Amino acid sequence: MRLITNITVKQILTENSKEELSNSFTKRKLQLQKEMDQLRFEVKRLEKTKKYQITHLQQYFEKELDDRAEKIKLLDFQLEQLELLPIGAELKEREVQGMIDVKVGDNWNELMLGKTIVVKDGIIEDIH
C-alpha cells in the first residue's frame, strides 16, 4: 500500500545560497515598497474623483498598506536573522508531499517519523 506523507526539505546554507536568499528578500521588500507607493497614489486619485466615500477608501487602503508594512517588517527580520546564521546551518525551506510504501511488518513509528531531503546549492545531499 502507498501513503502520502509530508517530506521536509532543508537547505544547507552556503555563501551562494545566503547571497541568493538575501537578494530574494531584498527584491521582495522593494516590490512591497513599490506596491505601497502605488496604493498611496491610487487613494489620492480616487479621493479626487469623489465617487466613493472617503472613510471607506481610507479604511481599505490603510489595511492594504498595513499588510504590506507587516510583510516588510518580517523581511527585515529575516534579513537580520540570515546575517546571523553561520555557513553550514540547515534551514527548513519547505514541505512537499511524497509517497511511501507501507507493508505488513513495517515499523509504523519509524514510517511516521517523517522524511527529510537535504539540499546544498540546488543539489540533493541526503535523503533520510
VENSULNOR-V716816 format. One record per residue. N is the residue number from 0. OMEGA is omega in whole degrees, 0 to 359 (999 if undefined). Layout:
N:OMEGA, N:OMEGA
This chain:
0:178, 1:177, 2:174, 3:180, 4:177, 5:178, 6:179, 7:176, 8:179, 9:180, 10:174, 11:183, 12:175, 13:177, 14:181, 15:183, 16:178, 17:178, 18:178, 19:178, 20:179, 21:178, 22:179, 23:179, 24:181, 25:179, 26:179, 27:179, 28:178, 29:178, 30:179, 31:178, 32:176, 33:178, 34:178, 35:178, 36:179, 37:178, 38:179, 39:178, 40:181, 41:181, 42:177, 43:180, 44:181, 45:177, 46:181, 47:181, 48:179, 49:177, 50:185, 51:175, 52:185, 53:182, 54:179, 55:178, 56:182, 57:179, 58:181, 59:184, 60:176, 61:178, 62:179, 63:179, 64:178, 65:178, 66:181, 67:178, 68:177, 69:179, 70:178, 71:178, 72:179, 73:179, 74:176, 75:179, 76:180, 77:177, 78:178, 79:181, 80:179, 81:179, 82:182, 83:184, 84:178, 85:174, 86:182, 87:178, 88:178, 89:179, 90:174, 91:184, 92:182, 93:172, 94:176, 95:177, 96:180, 97:180, 98:172, 99:176, 100:180, 101:178, 102:180, 103:179, 104:178, 105:176, 106:184, 107:182, 108:178, 109:179, 110:184, 111:176, 112:181, 113:179, 114:179, 115:173, 116:180, 117:183, 118:177, 119:181, 120:176, 121:180, 122:178, 123:181, 124:186, 125:172, 126:179, 127:999
